[in-house]
Amino acid sequence: MGRGKILDINCKCGYKLFRYYKLGKGKIIKCFVDRIEEDFVGLQGLDTYAKPLCPECKKELGIILMIRGAPALKLNQGTIQSVRI
């Protein structure tokens, strides 16, 4: 893992959701569960089609889907603070 960055993903309310290892450039649209370094929400181990909530404000973060054969959180863009690299 040498060509990416570790980013803090926060809810709009300011709660720190998780630390994510981001590859490439651009906006964060989906987060693969196996690239989450620290999980403060409990995303690891959730079933497919689960809709995790922010523990602080109870807004829906997105939905867990299988993308390219791996579980990923497809994010609701209105729920997280914008992060772009």
Buried (B, 14 or more C-beta within 10 A) or exposed (E): EEEEEEBBBBBEEEBEBBBBBBEEEEEBEEBBBEBBEEBBBEBEEBEEEBEBBBEEEEBEBBBBBEEEEEBBBEBEEEBBEEBEE
